[in-house]
Amino acid sequence: MRRLGIILAALFVGLAFAAPADAKKGLGFELYGGLSGYEMGELNDSLAAFNDLVGTDLGEIANGAIAGGAFRFRVHERVLMRFGLEHWFASSSDDDLEFDVAVWALPITATYWL
């Protein structure tokens, strides 16, 4: 496993130096997804209280899938702005009962390259 990690790291470093980045002003669009961790302390406390009250066994929500898209544009060669829309698939289930948080997020980010 360690050997695979070293090979992948060497591959990514090699790709980074293979061609210089061409940072031009303009618009773009991206789609992305992955697994994310959530910090939902108060919500998980409410789920635990619901479990005690009703007798269910809903687990804590700690992670889940995330999917989204964003428009991005460069305002300068060193500055990239992003305006996105994300959906967090945060849920917990117990047999036939499912508790789905269904969170939508509107991230606005900026990246500055030194």
Secondary structure in CASP SS format (residue, H / E / C, confidence):
PFRMAT SS
TARGET T0000
AUTHOR 0000-0000-0000
METHOD secondary structure of the structure
MODEL  1
M C 1.00
R H 1.00
R H 1.00
L H 1.00
G H 1.00
I H 1.00
I H 1.00
L H 1.00
A H 1.00
A H 1.00
L H 1.00
F H 1.00
V H 1.00
G H 1.00
L H 1.00
A H 1.00
F H 1.00
A H 1.00
A C 1.00
P C 1.00
A C 1.00
D C 1.00
A C 1.00
K C 1.00
K C 1.00
G C 1.00
L E 1.00
G E 1.00
F E 1.00
E E 1.00
L E 1.00
Y E 1.00
G E 1.00
G E 1.00
L E 1.00
S E 1.00
G E 1.00
Y C 1.00
E C 1.00
M C 1.00
G H 1.00
E H 1.00
L H 1.00
N H 1.00
D H 1.00
S H 1.00
L H 1.00
A H 1.00
A H 1.00
F H 1.00
N H 1.00
D H 1.00
L H 1.00
V H 1.00
G C 1.00
T C 1.00
D C 1.00
L C 1.00
G C 1.00
E C 1.00
I C 1.00
A C 1.00
N E 1.00
G E 1.00
A E 1.00
I E 1.00
A E 1.00
G E 1.00
G E 1.00
A E 1.00
F E 1.00
R E 1.00
F E 1.00
R E 1.00
V E 1.00
H E 1.00
E C 1.00
R C 1.00
V E 1.00
L E 1.00
M E 1.00
R E 1.00
F E 1.00
G E 1.00
L E 1.00
E E 1.00
H E 1.00
W E 1.00
F E 1.00
A C 1.00
S E 1.00
S E 1.00
S E 1.00
D E 1.00
D C 1.00
D C 1.00
L E 1.00
E E 1.00
F E 1.00
D E 1.00
V C 1.00
A C 1.00
V E 1.00
W E 1.00
A E 1.00
L C 1.00
P C 1.00
I E 1.00
T E 1.00
A E 1.00
T E 1.00
Y E 1.00
W C 1.00
L C 1.00
END
